Amino acid sequence: MFDTTRSVTDAEKAMYERDGVVALGNICPLDWVDEFRVALDEVFNRDTATGREGLMTGESRAGSRVDIAERMSGLLAEHDGSTLAVEPDRVPEGRNIVETDACSWHEGLRELHVSGPLPEIVAALTRSERVNLYSDQLFMKEPGSSVRTPWHQDKPYWLLQGSKVAVCWIPVDEVTVASGAMGYVAGSHRWGKVFKPNDFVTMKGTLNIPGLDFDGLDDLPDIDDRPDDFDIRRYEASPGDVIVHHWMTLHGSLGNVSAERLRRAASVRFAGDDVTFYKRPSSPEPFRNTVGLEDGDDLDDADRFPRAWPRRL
């Protein structure tokens, strides 16, 4: 079991509530980060074929995996490069692995989420008495991969309903602007809008998966075309830091254009006091048809969403 190295301050709690994002420096013990790094490498480097089968069918019990750089390389000849989520004048030269819901099959990673410092952080920021683990997503951007993570909002992707959903972004490498720093539109969680899910191939394209329904959702704003109209925060980060954002905060990341710096990180998602299950019509979660819960059910009713706070005895 790993505790935080310090408490979340009142100023940090206020920043999270006001801006929908807060960068917490030096809050995770480095021995926990070391174990986290090993678990991420086990996931990234295992011998497996990439694919989107679970994402397409919603029947996965072991997540899904895709190399976005590989997909992007195949599209460069067919698309105007300005529309693709690649840094300008760049061709992806390294892997850009996105692994969704690895904690459903990697027990060590799941234990690091539940018994590490993150649940305590989320409980403090969301002012929750209880916190459940929802899911995770792991990212590896190799040097030169140059693929951006387009602006998006998490809420339309997830099978949840409530206000106290928080996302912890954990780097296990030094992350600079050149290697793919995260960016957030401060205050966007208070706009009262839910945006159509991005396809993660183009900067503003909408996800195209049969059976999903985006009725009533808003189009993403032109953030990159009108950056002065938004309060954009970009955060470089080090091992031991955690960036936490509200699930309605717009966010995205730059591509890794560095020549040598590897960028590995994880997004770990937690649900606080008021959150229940909801089979959201727009959700492409790979496990959306295998959970066994009904709308309004408590997350405690499914083993795959373990209680993470208070600590288990």
Buried (B, 14 or more C-beta within 10 A) or exposed (E): EBEBEEEBEEEBBEBBBEBBBBBBBBBBBEEBBEBBBEBBEEBBEEEEEBEBEBBBBBEBEBBBBBBBBBBBBEBBEEBEEEEBBBBEEBEBBBBBBBBBBBBBEBEBBBBBBBBBBBBBBBBBBBEBEBBBBBBBBBBBBBBBBBBBBBBBBBBBBBBBBBEBBBBBBBBBBBBBEBBBBBBBBBBBBBBEBBBBBBBBBBBBBBBEBEEBEBEEBBEBBEBBEEEEEBEBBEBBBBBBBBBBBBBBBBBBBBBBBBEEBBBBBBBBBBBBBEBBBBBBEBBBBBBBEBBEBEEEBEBEEBEBBBBBBEEEE
